[in-house]
Amino acid sequence: MSPTSSPSLPSTNVVIRLPSEIDGTVDQDQEWCEIEVDGRSRRLRFHDYAEIYNIPSAYEKIFYEELRCSSPGVVRELLERALRNTGYDASTLRVLDVGAGNGLVGAEMRRLGATLVVGSDILEEAAAAALRDRPEVYDDYLVVDLTALTDADRERLASHEFNCLTCVAALGFGDMPPEAFLEAVRYVSPSGWLAFCIKDRFLGDQDESGFARLVRELMDSGTLEVLERQRYIHRLDMKGRPLHYEAVVARRAPGAELEI
């Protein structure tokens, strides 16, 4: 793995304790830890994102220091390779970062050289954490439900004229339905870029989330041209075992419809 190195954040007295003994198999969205803040301890599920974002440095300590998450860096590197191989100038990217959280992926897009980076998340806590932790990353940040956009939301998204979409560690497990992802893709211009990752099982034949069907139909219809695809270790689970994801970099085909 090549974990993303997170910028230094304001010092917070946060201690993370992973469970030492686990009975049975715990799925990824049910994993948990004990988190101690200023001497007071409580249990948090890894998917209790709102609560985690409210604690400065907790997200980085859980997912990057303890569990060695690599996805933001892997997706950036894959996108960078595709841009280089096609002769595309990274400085012209206008990125919509969906499921943006507190800005780790947005920071990778800035590192890549993107001229505009806009965050989108369904959680107010995520937007507040991004402003607190990485105020320099996003040119705009929308707190929206992509399946229930208002006319004002649509106008605001369209005004940025995106030619790139990133979505890292936000798909599957009910955090973002396929319909929300497809709606975000609609705001990427023809010939624009998509760079995303998803747990490998959500692209398999037994997938029941709807993502495997959506991605397959987008590819088979020619709506998306896949340029890079890589299976890799997203992070470790509570027992220290690798969790495998797939990263995909694709381009929207000019003139292709997004009616799936």
Secondary structure, 3 states (H helix, E strand, C coil): CCCCCCCCCCCCCEEEECCCCCCCCCCHHHCEEEEEECCEEEEEECCCHHHHHCCCCHHHHHHHHHCCCCHHHHHHHHHHHHHHHHCCCHHHCEEEEECCCCCHHHHHHHHHCCCEEEEEECCHHHHHHHHHHCCCCCCEEEECCCCCCCHHHHHHHHHCCEEEEEECCCCCCCCCCHHHHHHHHCCEEEEEEEEEEEEHHHHCCCCCCCHHHHHHHHHHCCCEEEEEEEEEEEEECCCCCEEEEEEEEEEECCCCCCCC
